Amino acid sequence: MLGDPVKAQEVFHATLREAAQRAAHGELPEEPFWLFRDARWRCLRASQTDLQAEPLEMDEQEVTPDASSQIESLDPGRLAIWISNAPEPQRSALALYYLDEFDYREILDLAELKLSELSRLLALGRRQFQAWLNSHAI
């Protein structure tokens, strides 16, 4: 989500440190995704201090049947960089979607989105990403 491995590692360590402190005091929340949500909010706060890109219109293309194989052949770092440049909350939605670890209900919960908003953000992001993939001939 951050596009910067050093900053991501700092957020990761801070999140785990806080979780360990809460566990030591018996204060872990019972909610199943609290750790992911906490890490997401820390990433958002960390990215607010960075230079913010100006919003721009991105090309869109329909998602092709071979999109999955295009993504599989892509270096994960390139995908992460592309996602980290998306505006929030689209960045969170795409990051959780492409992690391929959460179902839609869990993504809704983690990203604190409504179903219609998540659907719109993912569809738009996937069309924009398809245009990017096509332009980079992967």
C-alpha positions, -999 to +999 in steps of 0.1 A: +000+000+000+029+024+006+051+017-024+081+021-001+096-011+014+113+008+042+082+026+053+062-006+049+086-024+072+083+004+098+045+002+097+047-036+100+070-034+130+049-007+147+017-027+142+033-059+156+048-040+185+014-026+195-002-060+191+024-076+214+018-049+240-019-054+238-015-091+241+007-088+271-020-067+289-048-091+278-063-063+256-066-080+222-098-071+204-121-100+197-129-088+162-111-111+137-095-085+114-085-058+139-048-063+131-053-058+093-075-028+099-049-013+123-021-019+098-043-003+070-049+028+091-012+031+099-004+029+062-029+056+054-014+079+081+021+072+068+012+079+032-005+112+042+029+127+050+042+118+015+039+140-016+004+134-030+001+128-067-025+150-085-056+131-096-053+122-132-075+105-158-063+070-165-070+050-196-094+021-192-098-010-212-121-040-208-105-068-187-094-095-211-098-132-206-060-136-203-058-109-176-050-135-149-021-149-168-008-114-175-009-106-138+007-139-129+037-132-152+041-097-137+067-091-110+048-087-077+068-055-070+054-039-101+019-048-091+025-034-057+039-001-071+009+003-094-016-003-066+003+020-042-003+049-066-040+044-067-060+069-046-076+058-014-100+039-008-093+023-042-058+015-031-070-005-001-097-023-022-072-033-049-045-043-024-069-066-005-083-080-037-050-088-053-036-103-020-061-131-028-065-139+009-098-124+016-134-129+004-155-099-006-172-098+028-139-096+045-126-069+021-157-049+028-151-051+065-113-044+063-116-015+039-148-002+056-167+001+023-202-006+011-207-034-015-216-010-043-185+012-036-162-018-035-176-032-067-172+002-085-136+007-072-125-028-082-141-027-116-126+007-123-092-003-110-092-036-130-100-017-162-073+009-155-048-019-147-057-037-179-049-006-199-016-003-181-008-040-187-017-036-224+005-005-227+034-023-212+030-054-234+033-079-206 
